[in-house]
Structure formats: C-alpha cells, structure tokens
C-alpha cells in the first residue's frame, strides 16, 4: 500500500530531519576543529580517521536529503 503523507506529517518529518542535519553539521565542525588542532600539534595519525568520519557524516546528510526529495515526489 503506497500512501502519501499529509502536509502536517511532511512538515514534522522535515523538521526532524533538519534537527538531525544540524547535529551532524555541528559534529563536523567540531571534528574539523579537533583535526586542525591535532595537525598543528604534528599528530598526523588523526587526519585519516577524521576524514573518514567526515565522509560518513556527508553520506548521512546526502541520504537524508534524498529521502526528502523522494518524499516530495509522492
């Protein structure tokens, strides 16, 4: 059964997704700050894991954006 959401339900879902995106962006900013701090302290072992974590955050945000686009097409 393919049922579309009402306007109020879509608004609630979008606000929830925006809250999650905001948390992920704050996490990425903290990750960038911590990585730059470690790099300037000549601790290069942190760079690769931080880059991987940032790519995972990007993938989460892209997935949430694609969910919103799919929800709007219905």
CHARMM internal coordinates of N, CA and C (Angstrom, degrees):
IC EDIT
DIST 1 N 1 CA 1.4437
DIST 1 CA 1 C 1.5295
ANGL 1 N 1 CA 1 C 108.39
DIST 1 C 2 N 1.3017
ANGL 1 CA 1 C 2 N 117.51
DIHE 1 N 1 CA 1 C 2 N 118.94
DIST 2 N 2 CA 1.4571
ANGL 1 C 2 N 2 CA 122.82
DIHE 1 CA 1 C 2 N 2 CA -177.68
DIST 2 CA 2 C 1.5221
ANGL 2 N 2 CA 2 C 109.06
DIHE 1 C 2 N 2 CA 2 C -103.47
DIST 2 C 3 N 1.3224
ANGL 2 CA 2 C 3 N 115.52
DIHE 2 N 2 CA 2 C 3 N 96.34
DIST 3 N 3 CA 1.4610
ANGL 2 C 3 N 3 CA 121.30
DIHE 2 CA 2 C 3 N 3 CA -176.33
DIST 3 CA 3 C 1.5198
ANGL 3 N 3 CA 3 C 109.33
DIHE 2 C 3 N 3 CA 3 C -108.40
DIST 3 C 4 N 1.3171
ANGL 3 CA 3 C 4 N 117.96
DIHE 3 N 3 CA 3 C 4 N 134.19
DIST 4 N 4 CA 1.4541
ANGL 3 C 4 N 4 CA 120.36
DIHE 3 CA 3 C 4 N 4 CA 178.09
DIST 4 CA 4 C 1.5284
ANGL 4 N 4 CA 4 C 110.24
DIHE 3 C 4 N 4 CA 4 C -88.17
DIST 4 C 5 N 1.3160
ANGL 4 CA 4 C 5 N 115.19
DIHE 4 N 4 CA 4 C 5 N 158.51
DIST 5 N 5 CA 1.4615
ANGL 4 C 5 N 5 CA 121.38
DIHE 4 CA 4 C 5 N 5 CA -179.54
DIST 5 CA 5 C 1.5203
ANGL 5 N 5 CA 5 C 110.30
DIHE 4 C 5 N 5 CA 5 C -83.62
DIST 5 C 6 N 1.3335
ANGL 5 CA 5 C 6 N 115.96
DIHE 5 N 5 CA 5 C 6 N 152.71
DIST 6 N 6 CA 1.4664
ANGL 5 C 6 N 6 CA 119.82
DIHE 5 CA 5 C 6 N 6 CA 174.24
DIST 6 CA 6 C 1.5286
ANGL 6 N 6 CA 6 C 108.75
DIHE 5 C 6 N 6 CA 6 C -76.28
DIST 6 C 7 N 1.2975
ANGL 6 CA 6 C 7 N 115.64
DIHE 6 N 6 CA 6 C 7 N 170.08
DIST 7 N 7 CA 1.4678
ANGL 6 C 7 N 7 CA 120.65
DIHE 6 CA 6 C 7 N 7 CA -178.15
DIST 7 CA 7 C 1.5341
ANGL 7 N 7 CA 7 C 111.01
DIHE 6 C 7 N 7 CA 7 C -61.98
DIST 7 C 8 N 1.3219
ANGL 7 CA 7 C 8 N 117.46
DIHE 7 N 7 CA 7 C 8 N -41.04
DIST 8 N 8 CA 1.4638
ANGL 7 C 8 N 8 CA 121.06
DIHE 7 CA 7 C 8 N 8 CA -179.90
DIST 8 CA 8 C 1.5274
ANGL 8 N 8 CA 8 C 111.09
DIHE 7 C 8 N 8 CA 8 C -66.07
DIST 8 C 9 N 1.3433
ANGL 8 CA 8 C 9 N 116.08
DIHE 8 N 8 CA 8 C 9 N -39.62
DIST 9 N 9 CA 1.4583
ANGL 8 C 9 N 9 CA 119.49
DIHE 8 CA 8 C 9 N 9 CA 178.33
DIST 9 CA 9 C 1.5222
ANGL 9 N 9 CA 9 C 111.30
DIHE 8 C 9 N 9 CA 9 C -65.79
DIST 9 C 10 N 1.3316
ANGL 9 CA 9 C 10 N 116.94
DIHE 9 N 9 CA 9 C 10 N -40.55
DIST 10 N 10 CA 1.4657
ANGL 9 C 10 N 10 CA 120.87
DIHE 9 CA 9 C 10 N 10 CA 177.89
DIST 10 CA 10 C 1.5244
ANGL 10 N 10 CA 10 C 110.53
DIHE 9 C 10 N 10 CA 10 C -62.67
DIST 10 C 11 N 1.3279
ANGL 10 CA 10 C 11 N 116.65
DIHE 10 N 10 CA 10 C 11 N -40.84
DIST 11 N 11 CA 1.4654
ANGL 10 C 11 N 11 CA 120.37
DIHE 10 CA 10 C 11 N 11 CA 179.51
DIST 11 CA 11 C 1.5241
ANGL 11 N 11 CA 11 C 110.75
DIHE 10 C 11 N 11 CA 11 C -62.84
DIST 11 C 12 N 1.3059
ANGL 11 CA 11 C 12 N 116.90
DIHE 11 N 11 CA 11 C 12 N -42.55
DIST 12 N 12 CA 1.4667
ANGL 11 C 12 N 12 CA 120.81
DIHE 11 CA 11 C 12 N 12 CA 178.64
DIST 12 CA 12 C 1.5212
ANGL 12 N 12 CA 12 C 110.98
DIHE 11 C 12 N 12 CA 12 C -63.60
DIST 12 C 13 N 1.3268
ANGL 12 CA 12 C 13 N 116.72
DIHE 12 N 12 CA 12 C 13 N -42.75
DIST 13 N 13 CA 1.4700
ANGL 12 C 13 N 13 CA 120.59
DIHE 12 CA 12 C 13 N 13 CA 179.52
DIST 13 CA 13 C 1.5198
ANGL 13 N 13 CA 13 C 110.38
DIHE 12 C 13 N 13 CA 13 C -64.06
DIST 13 C 14 N 1.3223
ANGL 13 CA 13 C 14 N 117.31
DIHE 13 N 13 CA 13 C 14 N -43.94
DIST 14 N 14 CA 1.4720
ANGL 13 C 14 N 14 CA 120.65
DIHE 13 CA 13 C 14 N 14 CA -179.05
DIST 14 CA 14 C 1.5258
ANGL 14 N 14 CA 14 C 110.73
DIHE 13 C 14 N 14 CA 14 C -64.38
DIST 14 C 15 N 1.3205
ANGL 14 CA 14 C 15 N 118.14
DIHE 14 N 14 CA 14 C 15 N -41.24
DIST 15 N 15 CA 1.4692
ANGL 14 C 15 N 15 CA 120.25
DIHE 14 CA 14 C 15 N 15 CA 177.82
DIST 15 CA 15 C 1.5282
ANGL 15 N 15 CA 15 C 111.29
DIHE 14 C 15 N 15 CA 15 C -63.94
DIST 15 C 16 N 1.3169
ANGL 15 CA 15 C 16 N 117.24
DIHE 15 N 15 CA 15 C 16 N -39.05
DIST 16 N 16 CA 1.4588
ANGL 15 C 16 N 16 CA 120.46
DIHE 15 CA 15 C 16 N 16 CA 176.19
DIST 16 CA 16 C 1.5141
ANGL 16 N 16 CA 16 C 111.70
DIHE 15 C 16 N 16 CA 16 C -63.58
DIST 16 C 17 N 1.3222
ANGL 16 CA 16 C 17 N 116.72
DIHE 16 N 16 CA 16 C 17 N -43.44
DIST 17 N 17 CA 1.4633
ANGL 16 C 17 N 17 CA 120.68
DIHE 16 CA 16 C 17 N 17 CA 178.42
DIST 17 CA 17 C 1.5235
ANGL 17 N 17 CA 17 C 110.53
DIHE 16 C 17 N 17 CA 17 C -64.82
DIST 17 C 18 N 1.3285
ANGL 17 CA 17 C 18 N 117.63
DIHE 17 N 17 CA 17 C 18 N -39.88
DIST 18 N 18 CA 1.4652
ANGL 17 C 18 N 18 CA 120.25
DIHE 17 CA 17 C 18 N 18 CA 177.79
DIST 18 CA 18 C 1.5267
ANGL 18 N 18 CA 18 C 111.77
DIHE 17 C 18 N 18 CA 18 C -62.80
DIST 18 C 19 N 1.3203
ANGL 18 CA 18 C 19 N 117.47
DIHE 18 N 18 CA 18 C 19 N -36.85
DIST 19 N 19 CA 1.4639
ANGL 18 C 19 N 19 CA 120.33
DIHE 18 CA 18 C 19 N 19 CA 177.13
DIST 19 CA 19 C 1.5303
ANGL 19 N 19 CA 19 C 110.86
DIHE 18 C 19 N 19 CA 19 C -65.18
DIST 19 C 20 N 1.3231
ANGL 19 CA 19 C 20 N 116.50
DIHE 19 N 19 CA 19 C 20 N -41.43
DIST 20 N 20 CA 1.4663
ANGL 19 C 20 N 20 CA 120.03
DIHE 19 CA 19 C 20 N 20 CA 178.12
DIST 20 CA 20 C 1.5234
ANGL 20 N 20 CA 20 C 110.51
DIHE 19 C 20 N 20 CA 20 C -65.89
DIST 20 C 21 N 1.3341
ANGL 20 CA 20 C 21 N 117.49
DIHE 20 N 20 CA 20 C 21 N -42.50
DIST 21 N 21 CA 1.4606
ANGL 20 C 21 N 21 CA 121.43
DIHE 20 CA 20 C 21 N 21 CA 178.53
DIST 21 CA 21 C 1.5231
ANGL 21 N 21 CA 21 C 110.61
DIHE 20 C 21 N 21 CA 21 C -61.57
DIST 21 C 22 N 1.3189
ANGL 21 CA 21 C 22 N 116.88
DIHE 21 N 21 CA 21 C 22 N -40.78
DIST 22 N 22 CA 1.4657
ANGL 21 C 22 N 22 CA 120.42
DIHE 21 CA 21 C 22 N 22 CA 178.24
DIST 22 CA 22 C 1.5297
ANGL 22 N 22 CA 22 C 111.10
DIHE 21 C 22 N 22 CA 22 C -61.17
DIST 22 C 23 N 1.3237
ANGL 22 CA 22 C 23 N 117.08
DIHE 22 N 22 CA 22 C 23 N -42.69
DIST 23 N 23 CA 1.4676
ANGL 22 C 23 N 23 CA 120.09
DIHE 22 CA 22 C 23 N 23 CA 178.14
DIST 23 CA 23 C 1.5300
ANGL 23 N 23 CA 23 C 111.36
DIHE 22 C 23 N 23 CA 23 C -64.49
DIST 23 C 24 N 1.3255
ANGL 23 CA 23 C 24 N 116.70
DIHE 23 N 23 CA 23 C 24 N -39.58
DIST 24 N 24 CA 1.4661
ANGL 23 C 24 N 24 CA 119.98
DIHE 23 CA 23 C 24 N 24 CA 179.51
DIST 24 CA 24 C 1.5232
ANGL 24 N 24 CA 24 C 110.79
DIHE 23 C 24 N 24 CA 24 C -66.56
DIST 24 C 25 N 1.3233
ANGL 24 CA 24 C 25 N 117.68
DIHE 24 N 24 CA 24 C 25 N -39.93
DIST 25 N 25 CA 1.4689
ANGL 24 C 25 N 25 CA 121.11
DIHE 24 CA 24 C 25 N 25 CA 179.52
DIST 25 CA 25 C 1.5324
ANGL 25 N 25 CA 25 C 110.58
DIHE 24 C 25 N 25 CA 25 C -66.01
DIST 25 C 26 N 1.3199
ANGL 25 CA 25 C 26 N 117.21
DIHE 25 N 25 CA 25 C 26 N -41.80
DIST 26 N 26 CA 1.4706
ANGL 25 C 26 N 26 CA 120.14
DIHE 25 CA 25 C 26 N 26 CA 176.43
DIST 26 CA 26 C 1.5250
ANGL 26 N 26 CA 26 C 109.93
DIHE 25 C 26 N 26 CA 26 C -62.28
DIST 26 C 27 N 1.3264
ANGL 26 CA 26 C 27 N 117.17
DIHE 26 N 26 CA 26 C 27 N -40.09
DIST 27 N 27 CA 1.4612
ANGL 26 C 27 N 27 CA 121.09
DIHE 26 CA 26 C 27 N 27 CA 176.60
DIST 27 CA 27 C 1.5211
ANGL 27 N 27 CA 27 C 110.66
DIHE 26 C 27 N 27 CA 27 C -61.97
DIST 27 C 28 N 1.3273
ANGL 27 CA 27 C 28 N 117.81
DIHE 27 N 27 CA 27 C 28 N -41.81
DIST 28 N 28 CA 1.4617
ANGL 27 C 28 N 28 CA 120.50
DIHE 27 CA 27 C 28 N 28 CA 178.72
DIST 28 CA 28 C 1.5286
ANGL 28 N 28 CA 28 C 111.67
DIHE 27 C 28 N 28 CA 28 C -65.90
DIST 28 C 29 N 1.3219
ANGL 28 CA 28 C 29 N 117.66
DIHE 28 N 28 CA 28 C 29 N -38.85
DIST 29 N 29 CA 1.4633
ANGL 28 C 29 N 29 CA 120.00
DIHE 28 CA 28 C 29 N 29 CA 177.16
DIST 29 CA 29 C 1.5258
ANGL 29 N 29 CA 29 C 111.13
DIHE 28 C 29 N 29 CA 29 C -64.30
DIST 29 C 30 N 1.3367
ANGL 29 CA 29 C 30 N 116.58
DIHE 29 N 29 CA 29 C 30 N -41.65
DIST 30 N 30 CA 1.4582
ANGL 29 C 30 N 30 CA 120.01
DIHE 29 CA 29 C 30 N 30 CA 176.55
DIST 30 CA 30 C 1.5254
ANGL 30 N 30 CA 30 C 110.42
DIHE 29 C 30 N 30 CA 30 C -63.66
DIST 30 C 31 N 1.3295
ANGL 30 CA 30 C 31 N 116.41
DIHE 30 N 30 CA 30 C 31 N -40.94
DIST 31 N 31 CA 1.4616
ANGL 30 C 31 N 31 CA 121.34
DIHE 30 CA 30 C 31 N 31 CA 179.41
DIST 31 CA 31 C 1.5243
ANGL 31 N 31 CA 31 C 110.80
DIHE 30 C 31 N 31 CA 31 C -63.28
DIST 31 C 32 N 1.3213
ANGL 31 CA 31 C 32 N 117.51
DIHE 31 N 31 CA 31 C 32 N -41.34
DIST 32 N 32 CA 1.4638
ANGL 31 C 32 N 32 CA 120.98
DIHE 31 CA 31 C 32 N 32 CA 177.37
DIST 32 CA 32 C 1.5173
ANGL 32 N 32 CA 32 C 111.11
DIHE 31 C 32 N 32 CA 32 C -63.32
DIST 32 C 33 N 1.3167
ANGL 32 CA 32 C 33 N 117.07
DIHE 32 N 32 CA 32 C 33 N -43.95
DIST 33 N 33 CA 1.4616
ANGL 32 C 33 N 33 CA 121.10
DIHE 32 CA 32 C 33 N 33 CA 179.43
DIST 33 CA 33 C 1.5242
ANGL 33 N 33 CA 33 C 111.49
DIHE 32 C 33 N 33 CA 33 C -62.93
DIST 33 C 34 N 1.3212
ANGL 33 CA 33 C 34 N 116.43
DIHE 33 N 33 CA 33 C 34 N -45.93
DIST 34 N 34 CA 1.4650
ANGL 33 C 34 N 34 CA 120.39
DIHE 33 CA 33 C 34 N 34 CA -179.96
DIST 34 CA 34 C 1.5228
ANGL 34 N 34 CA 34 C 111.23
DIHE 33 C 34 N 34 CA 34 C -65.49
DIST 34 C 35 N 1.3204
ANGL 34 CA 34 C 35 N 116.99
DIHE 34 N 34 CA 34 C 35 N -38.38
DIST 35 N 35 CA 1.4714
ANGL 34 C 35 N 35 CA 120.47
DIHE 34 CA 34 C 35 N 35 CA 179.27
DIST 35 CA 35 C 1.5210
ANGL 35 N 35 CA 35 C 111.28
DIHE 34 C 35 N 35 CA 35 C -67.34
DIST 35 C 36 N 1.3164
ANGL 35 CA 35 C 36 N 117.32
DIHE 35 N 35 CA 35 C 36 N -43.18
DIST 36 N 36 CA 1.4685
ANGL 35 C 36 N 36 CA 119.76
DIHE 35 CA 35 C 36 N 36 CA 178.02
DIST 36 CA 36 C 1.5242
ANGL 36 N 36 CA 36 C 111.33
DIHE 35 C 36 N 36 CA 36 C -64.39
DIST 36 C 37 N 1.3247
ANGL 36 CA 36 C 37 N 116.42
DIHE 36 N 36 CA 36 C 37 N -37.90
DIST 37 N 37 CA 1.4570
ANGL 36 C 37 N 37 CA 120.98
DIHE 36 CA 36 C 37 N 37 CA 177.00
DIST 37 CA 37 C 1.5241
ANGL 37 N 37 CA 37 C 110.63
DIHE 36 C 37 N 37 CA 37 C -62.19
DIST 37 C 38 N 1.3314
ANGL 37 CA 37 C 38 N 116.79
DIHE 37 N 37 CA 37 C 38 N -45.07
DIST 38 N 38 CA 1.4621
ANGL 37 C 38 N 38 CA 120.92
DIHE 37 CA 37 C 38 N 38 CA 179.44
DIST 38 CA 38 C 1.5231
ANGL 38 N 38 CA 38 C 110.77
DIHE 37 C 38 N 38 CA 38 C -67.62
DIST 38 C 39 N 1.3224
ANGL 38 CA 38 C 39 N 117.99
DIHE 38 N 38 CA 38 C 39 N -39.10
DIST 39 N 39 CA 1.4643
ANGL 38 C 39 N 39 CA 121.00
DIHE 38 CA 38 C 39 N 39 CA 179.28
DIST 39 CA 39 C 1.5218
ANGL 39 N 39 CA 39 C 111.29
DIHE 38 C 39 N 39 CA 39 C -64.21
DIST 39 C 40 N 1.3220
ANGL 39 CA 39 C 40 N 116.70
DIHE 39 N 39 CA 39 C 40 N -42.32
DIST 40 N 40 CA 1.4618
ANGL 39 C 40 N 40 CA 119.82
DIHE 39 CA 39 C 40 N 40 CA 179.16
DIST 40 CA 40 C 1.5263
ANGL 40 N 40 CA 40 C 112.16
DIHE 39 C 40 N 40 CA 40 C -69.27
DIST 40 C 41 N 1.3337
ANGL 40 CA 40 C 41 N 117.01
DIHE 40 N 40 CA 40 C 41 N -20.26
DIST 41 N 41 CA 1.4622
ANGL 40 C 41 N 41 CA 121.32
DIHE 40 CA 40 C 41 N 41 CA 175.44
DIST 41 CA 41 C 1.5320
ANGL 41 N 41 CA 41 C 110.83
DIHE 40 C 41 N 41 CA 41 C -91.96
DIST 41 C 42 N 1.3357
ANGL 41 CA 41 C 42 N 116.61
DIHE 41 N 41 CA 41 C 42 N 12.24
DIST 42 N 42 CA 1.4741
ANGL 41 C 42 N 42 CA 123.83
DIHE 41 CA 41 C 42 N 42 CA 177.51
DIST 42 CA 42 C 1.5214
ANGL 42 N 42 CA 42 C 112.18
DIHE 41 C 42 N 42 CA 42 C 61.75
DIST 42 C 43 N 1.3219
ANGL 42 CA 42 C 43 N 116.68
DIHE 42 N 42 CA 42 C 43 N 40.21
DIST 43 N 43 CA 1.4660
ANGL 42 C 43 N 43 CA 122.39
DIHE 42 CA 42 C 43 N 43 CA 174.37
DIST 43 CA 43 C 1.5256
ANGL 43 N 43 CA 43 C 107.61
DIHE 42 C 43 N 43 CA 43 C -111.70
DIST 43 C 44 N 1.3160
ANGL 43 CA 43 C 44 N 115.99
DIHE 43 N 43 CA 43 C 44 N 78.57
DIST 44 N 44 CA 1.4614
ANGL 43 C 44 N 44 CA 121.26
DIHE 43 CA 43 C 44 N 44 CA -173.41
DIST 44 CA 44 C 1.5252
ANGL 44 N 44 CA 44 C 113.56
DIHE 43 C 44 N 44 CA 44 C -72.92
DIST 44 C 45 N 1.3184
ANGL 44 CA 44 C 45 N 119.19
DIHE 44 N 44 CA 44 C 45 N -11.13
DIST 45 N 45 CA 1.4570
ANGL 44 C 45 N 45 CA 121.78
DIHE 44 CA 44 C 45 N 45 CA 179.89
DIST 45 CA 45 C 1.5225
ANGL 45 N 45 CA 45 C 113.92
DIHE 44 C 45 N 45 CA 45 C -69.07
DIST 45 C 46 N 1.2974
ANGL 45 CA 45 C 46 N 116.85
DIHE 45 N 45 CA 45 C 46 N -10.93
DIST 46 N 46 CA 1.4687
ANGL 45 C 46 N 46 CA 121.78
DIHE 45 CA 45 C 46 N 46 CA -177.60
DIST 46 CA 46 C 1.5300
ANGL 46 N 46 CA 46 C 111.46
DIHE 45 C 46 N 46 CA 46 C -88.30
DIST 46 C 47 N 1.3095
ANGL 46 CA 46 C 47 N 117.10
DIHE 46 N 46 CA 46 C 47 N -20.52
DIST 47 N 47 CA 1.4649
ANGL 46 C 47 N 47 CA 121.06
DIHE 46 CA 46 C 47 N 47 CA -169.84
DIST 47 CA 47 C 1.5298
ANGL 47 N 47 CA 47 C 112.38
DIHE 46 C 47 N 47 CA 47 C -64.55
DIST 47 C 48 N 1.3221
ANGL 47 CA 47 C 48 N 117.93
DIHE 47 N 47 CA 47 C 48 N -49.31
DIST 48 N 48 CA 1.4652
ANGL 47 C 48 N 48 CA 120.86
DIHE 47 CA 47 C 48 N 48 CA -176.22
DIST 48 CA 48 C 1.5352
ANGL 48 N 48 CA 48 C 112.00
DIHE 47 C 48 N 48 CA 48 C -65.28
DIST 48 C 49 N 1.3390
ANGL 48 CA 48 C 49 N 120.03
DIHE 48 N 48 CA 48 C 49 N -48.38
DIST 49 N 49 CA 1.4754
ANGL 48 C 49 N 49 CA 118.21
DIHE 48 CA 48 C 49 N 49 CA 177.15
DIST 49 CA 49 C 1.5325
ANGL 49 N 49 CA 49 C 113.18
DIHE 48 C 49 N 49 CA 49 C -61.62
DIST 49 C 50 N 1.3231
ANGL 49 CA 49 C 50 N 117.29
DIHE 49 N 49 CA 49 C 50 N -34.86
DIST 50 N 50 CA 1.4613
ANGL 49 C 50 N 50 CA 120.11
DIHE 49 CA 49 C 50 N 50 CA 178.24
DIST 50 CA 50 C 1.5253
ANGL 50 N 50 CA 50 C 110.80
DIHE 49 C 50 N 50 CA 50 C -68.22
DIST 50 C 51 N 1.3182
ANGL 50 CA 50 C 51 N 117.27
DIHE 50 N 50 CA 50 C 51 N -38.13
DIST 51 N 51 CA 1.4656
ANGL 50 C 51 N 51 CA 120.43
DIHE 50 CA 50 C 51 N 51 CA 177.70
DIST 51 CA 51 C 1.5283
ANGL 51 N 51 CA 51 C 110.44
DIHE 50 C 51 N 51 CA 51 C -65.25
DIST 51 C 52 N 1.3222
ANGL 51 CA 51 C 52 N 116.63
DIHE 51 N 51 CA 51 C 52 N -40.58
DIST 52 N 52 CA 1.4698
ANGL 51 C 52 N 52 CA 120.24
DIHE 51 CA 51 C 52 N 52 CA 178.07
DIST 52 CA 52 C 1.5336
ANGL 52 N 52 CA 52 C 110.37
DIHE 51 C 52 N 52 CA 52 C -63.84
DIST 52 C 53 N 1.3293
ANGL 52 CA 52 C 53 N 116.71
DIHE 52 N 52 CA 52 C 53 N -43.54
DIST 53 N 53 CA 1.4658
ANGL 52 C 53 N 53 CA 120.35
DIHE 52 CA 52 C 53 N 53 CA 178.78
DIST 53 CA 53 C 1.5286
ANGL 53 N 53 CA 53 C 110.82
DIHE 52 C 53 N 53 CA 53 C -63.28
DIST 53 C 54 N 1.3251
ANGL 53 CA 53 C 54 N 117.50
DIHE 53 N 53 CA 53 C 54 N -38.04
DIST 54 N 54 CA 1.4533
ANGL 53 C 54 N 54 CA 121.00
DIHE 53 CA 53 C 54 N 54 CA 178.97
DIST 54 CA 54 C 1.5270
ANGL 54 N 54 CA 54 C 110.95
DIHE 53 C 54 N 54 CA 54 C -67.45
DIST 54 C 55 N 1.3260
ANGL 54 CA 54 C 55 N 117.16
DIHE 54 N 54 CA 54 C 55 N -37.35
DIST 55 N 55 CA 1.4633
ANGL 54 C 55 N 55 CA 120.56
DIHE 54 CA 54 C 55 N 55 CA 177.47
DIST 55 CA 55 C 1.5287
ANGL 55 N 55 CA 55 C 110.27
DIHE 54 C 55 N 55 CA 55 C -66.66
DIST 55 C 56 N 1.3217
ANGL 55 CA 55 C 56 N 117.42
DIHE 55 N 55 CA 55 C 56 N -37.12
DIST 56 N 56 CA 1.4626
ANGL 55 C 56 N 56 CA 120.96
DIHE 55 CA 55 C 56 N 56 CA 176.31
DIST 56 CA 56 C 1.5299
ANGL 56 N 56 CA 56 C 110.04
DIHE 55 C 56 N 56 CA 56 C -63.75
DIST 56 C 57 N 1.3282
ANGL 56 CA 56 C 57 N 117.20
DIHE 56 N 56 CA 56 C 57 N -42.26
DIST 57 N 57 CA 1.4740
ANGL 56 C 57 N 57 CA 120.71
DIHE 56 CA 56 C 57 N 57 CA 177.16
DIST 57 CA 57 C 1.5247
ANGL 57 N 57 CA 57 C 110.77
DIHE 56 C 57 N 57 CA 57 C -61.97
DIST 57 C 58 N 1.3293
ANGL 57 CA 57 C 58 N 116.80
DIHE 57 N 57 CA 57 C 58 N -41.36
DIST 58 N 58 CA 1.4577
ANGL 57 C 58 N 58 CA 120.74
DIHE 57 CA 57 C 58 N 58 CA 177.40
DIST 58 CA 58 C 1.5213
ANGL 58 N 58 CA 58 C 110.72
DIHE 57 C 58 N 58 CA 58 C -61.94
DIST 58 C 59 N 1.3291
ANGL 58 CA 58 C 59 N 116.81
DIHE 58 N 58 CA 58 C 59 N -43.60
DIST 59 N 59 CA 1.4644
ANGL 58 C 59 N 59 CA 120.41
DIHE 58 CA 58 C 59 N 59 CA 179.54
DIST 59 CA 59 C 1.5270
ANGL 59 N 59 CA 59 C 111.31
DIHE 58 C 59 N 59 CA 59 C -62.50
DIST 59 C 60 N 1.3285
ANGL 59 CA 59 C 60 N 116.96
DIHE 59 N 59 CA 59 C 60 N -39.10
DIST 60 N 60 CA 1.4695
ANGL 59 C 60 N 60 CA 119.95
DIHE 59 CA 59 C 60 N 60 CA 176.76
DIST 60 CA 60 C 1.5268
ANGL 60 N 60 CA 60 C 111.07
DIHE 59 C 60 N 60 CA 60 C -62.30
DIST 60 C 61 N 1.3252
ANGL 60 CA 60 C 61 N 116.80
DIHE 60 N 60 CA 60 C 61 N -44.95
DIST 61 N 61 CA 1.4645
ANGL 60 C 61 N 61 CA 120.06
DIHE 60 CA 60 C 61 N 61 CA 179.81
DIST 61 CA 61 C 1.5284
ANGL 61 N 61 CA 61 C 111.70
DIHE 60 C 61 N 61 CA 61 C -64.63
DIST 61 C 62 N 1.3259
ANGL 61 CA 61 C 62 N 117.55
DIHE 61 N 61 CA 61 C 62 N -40.03
DIST 62 N 62 CA 1.4646
ANGL 61 C 62 N 62 CA 120.65
DIHE 61 CA 61 C 62 N 62 CA 178.46
DIST 62 CA 62 C 1.5290
ANGL 62 N 62 CA 62 C 110.11
DIHE 61 C 62 N 62 CA 62 C -66.04
DIST 62 C 63 N 1.3245
ANGL 62 CA 62 C 63 N 116.76
DIHE 62 N 62 CA 62 C 63 N -39.18
DIST 63 N 63 CA 1.4637
ANGL 62 C 63 N 63 CA 120.32
DIHE 62 CA 62 C 63 N 63 CA 177.17
DIST 63 CA 63 C 1.5172
ANGL 63 N 63 CA 63 C 112.28
DIHE 62 C 63 N 63 CA 63 C -63.09
DIST 63 C 64 N 1.3219
ANGL 63 CA 63 C 64 N 116.49
DIHE 63 N 63 CA 63 C 64 N -42.38
DIST 64 N 64 CA 1.4721
ANGL 63 C 64 N 64 CA 119.56
DIHE 63 CA 63 C 64 N 64 CA 177.81
DIST 64 CA 64 C 1.5250
ANGL 64 N 64 CA 64 C 111.42
DIHE 63 C 64 N 64 CA 64 C -65.71
DIST 64 C 65 N 1.3296
ANGL 64 CA 64 C 65 N 117.43
DIHE 64 N 64 CA 64 C 65 N -38.53
DIST 65 N 65 CA 1.4606
ANGL 64 C 65 N 65 CA 120.84
DIHE 64 CA 64 C 65 N 65 CA 177.74
DIST 65 CA 65 C 1.5227
ANGL 65 N 65 CA 65 C 110.82
DIHE 64 C 65 N 65 CA 65 C -65.20
DIST 65 C 66 N 1.3194
ANGL 65 CA 65 C 66 N 117.01
DIHE 65 N 65 CA 65 C 66 N -41.53
DIST 66 N 66 CA 1.4679
ANGL 65 C 66 N 66 CA 118.99
DIHE 65 CA 65 C 66 N 66 CA 179.02
DIST 66 CA 66 C 1.5317
ANGL 66 N 66 CA 66 C 110.97
DIHE 65 C 66 N 66 CA 66 C -66.09
DIST 66 C 67 N 1.3438
ANGL 66 CA 66 C 67 N 117.19
DIHE 66 N 66 CA 66 C 67 N -33.33
DIST 67 N 67 CA 1.4703
ANGL 66 C 67 N 67 CA 119.62
DIHE 66 CA 66 C 67 N 67 CA 176.32
DIST 67 CA 67 C 1.5274
ANGL 67 N 67 CA 67 C 110.71
DIHE 66 C 67 N 67 CA 67 C -63.23
DIST 67 C 68 N 1.3280
ANGL 67 CA 67 C 68 N 117.03
DIHE 67 N 67 CA 67 C 68 N -40.76
DIST 68 N 68 CA 1.4645
ANGL 67 C 68 N 68 CA 120.29
DIHE 67 CA 67 C 68 N 68 CA 178.42
DIST 68 CA 68 C 1.5247
ANGL 68 N 68 CA 68 C 110.30
DIHE 67 C 68 N 68 CA 68 C -63.74
DIST 68 C 69 N 1.3451
ANGL 68 CA 68 C 69 N 117.27
DIHE 68 N 68 CA 68 C 69 N -43.02
DIST 69 N 69 CA 1.4690
ANGL 68 C 69 N 69 CA 119.67
DIHE 68 CA 68 C 69 N 69 CA 178.58
DIST 69 CA 69 C 1.5283
ANGL 69 N 69 CA 69 C 111.29
DIHE 68 C 69 N 69 CA 69 C -62.88
DIST 69 C 70 N 1.3357
ANGL 69 CA 69 C 70 N 117.68
DIHE 69 N 69 CA 69 C 70 N -41.59
DIST 70 N 70 CA 1.4607
ANGL 69 C 70 N 70 CA 120.17
DIHE 69 CA 69 C 70 N 70 CA 178.66
DIST 70 CA 70 C 1.5230
ANGL 70 N 70 CA 70 C 111.35
DIHE 69 C 70 N 70 CA 70 C -65.75
DIST 70 C 71 N 1.3301
ANGL 70 CA 70 C 71 N 116.22
DIHE 70 N 70 CA 70 C 71 N -36.51
DIST 71 N 71 CA 1.4616
ANGL 70 C 71 N 71 CA 120.54
DIHE 70 CA 70 C 71 N 71 CA -179.95
DIST 71 CA 71 C 1.5366
ANGL 71 N 71 CA 71 C 110.13
DIHE 70 C 71 N 71 CA 71 C -66.59
DIST 71 C 72 N 1.3151
ANGL 71 CA 71 C 72 N 117.37
DIHE 71 N 71 CA 71 C 72 N -36.28
DIST 72 N 72 CA 1.4557
ANGL 71 C 72 N 72 CA 120.68
DIHE 71 CA 71 C 72 N 72 CA -178.88
DIST 72 CA 72 C 1.5214
ANGL 72 N 72 CA 72 C 112.24
DIHE 71 C 72 N 72 CA 72 C -72.47
DIST 72 C 73 N 1.3316
ANGL 72 CA 72 C 73 N 117.78
DIHE 72 N 72 CA 72 C 73 N -27.95
DIST 73 N 73 CA 1.4688
ANGL 72 C 73 N 73 CA 120.50
DIHE 72 CA 72 C 73 N 73 CA -179.68
DIST 73 CA 73 C 1.5167
ANGL 73 N 73 CA 73 C 112.17
DIHE 72 C 73 N 73 CA 73 C -71.36
DIST 73 C 74 N 1.3178
ANGL 73 CA 73 C 74 N 118.49
DIHE 73 N 73 CA 73 C 74 N -23.39
DIST 74 N 74 CA 1.4693
ANGL 73 C 74 N 74 CA 120.89
DIHE 73 CA 73 C 74 N 74 CA -177.52
DIST 74 CA 74 C 1.4925
ANGL 74 N 74 CA 74 C 111.97
DIHE 73 C 74 N 74 CA 74 C -73.79
END
COOR INIT
IC SEED 1 N 1 CA 1 C
IC BUILD
